[in-house]
Amino acid sequence: MHDVRLRQAESSDLNAIVELENRCFTEDRISRRSFRRFLEMPRDRLIIAELDGELVGYCLVLMNVATRLARIYSIAVSPTARGRGVGELLVRDAEKEAVEADRIIMRLEVREDNAGAIALYRRLGYRQFGTYRDYYEDHGTALRFERRILYYEPSQDFVPVPYYPQTTEFTCGPSALIMAMAALDEQQPVNTLEELKIWREATTIFMLAGHGGCGPHGLALAAWNRGFEASAWISQEGALFKDTVRNEDKKRVLELVHEGFVHDIGQTGIQLHHDPLTLEAMADALHEGQIPVILISTWQLNRSRVPHWVTVCAIDDDFVYLHDPEIDTDEGETVADKQYLPIDRRVFDRMSRYGRNQPLQAAVIVGPKRP
């Protein structure tokens, strides 16, 4: 394994790459013309593995121009070199190249009957997230795998934020708020009881189906009542989420709850802004030791148009880093997948708007404990 040499492919490698492709595959072969195009495409990567001067493997990585995704499009290892860890070396090097290109997620497809490759990918931390039927020339099925490859490197620029996962489907707001408060006060309770207490204080009562989620007014009040400085930035006035319910009686309840929140806020020092919170203001708050809790639409994450609260932990020139309290264990997600999740700044700008007509932007900034 240590004798294997990895490097970027060059034009002079074309013949050997095509020969390896023909030796490893009988169907779904990449053509000579396509390999030549990939060699000439500076955005993509074609990595080759050499053993004793012989080309024994390659990995073709495509870098999506419109997203921060990378994809292992094809990987091949010569039958003479199998069992020597060449495939693992190629995958790890592909991930390294993708990280250097600021890619967040590596994706790939693998035949559902390729047990060896599937075992390798799972061992390297990949999780299945989808299936392609009739994907190959012989109508075989492909399993889709992905792994997050870019992680935030903690720095002294921002307050470290502990992670806390929500324990119910309707308490993302309380969980996001708990993370913000725990970052500023090590005595802050971080448990399910506190999560449910905050939900009872901050719930809108009705939203979509089932239990109502929490709104920015209620979350700001919950933070204030626990001794923290707090401000709320809300792009709309009036009761929020009214369009998520159809019943007029429920709409009236939402209005009454909103009126109660506004009255209670008026008795505090909470700053209430009817403007969207800009990224610049968010970054300033983080640099000042405050923690933003942001309402997002999950469409950019999982193609579901659901309002969802997350905690913003850091911002740099490329990404906004989030703690997402929702972990979908049925999809194989783990705590590591949802901590300091890097979101492209342009994607975050779209994500932080909920709704289609006059989209809502809402945020609560939690400051340190009041004297």
Secondary structure, DSSP 4 states (H G I P E B T S, - for coil): -TT-EEEE--GGGHHHHHHHHHHH-SSSPPPHHHHHHHHH-TTSEEEEEEETTEEEEEEEEEE-SSSSEEEEEEEEE-GGGTTSSHHHHHHHHHHHHHHHTT--EEEEEEETT-HHHHHHHHHTT-EEEEEETT-STT---EEEEEEE-------TTS--------SSTT-HHHHHHHHHHHHH-TTS--SHHHHHHHHHHHB-S-SSSSS--B-HHHHHHHHHHTTEEEEEEESS-S-SSGGG---HHHHHHHHHHHHHHHHHHHTS--EEE-SPPPHHHHHHHHHTT-EEEEEEETHHHHS---EEEEEEEEE-SSEEEEE-----GGGT--HHHHSSEEEEHHHHHHHT-BSSSS-B-EEEEEEEEP-
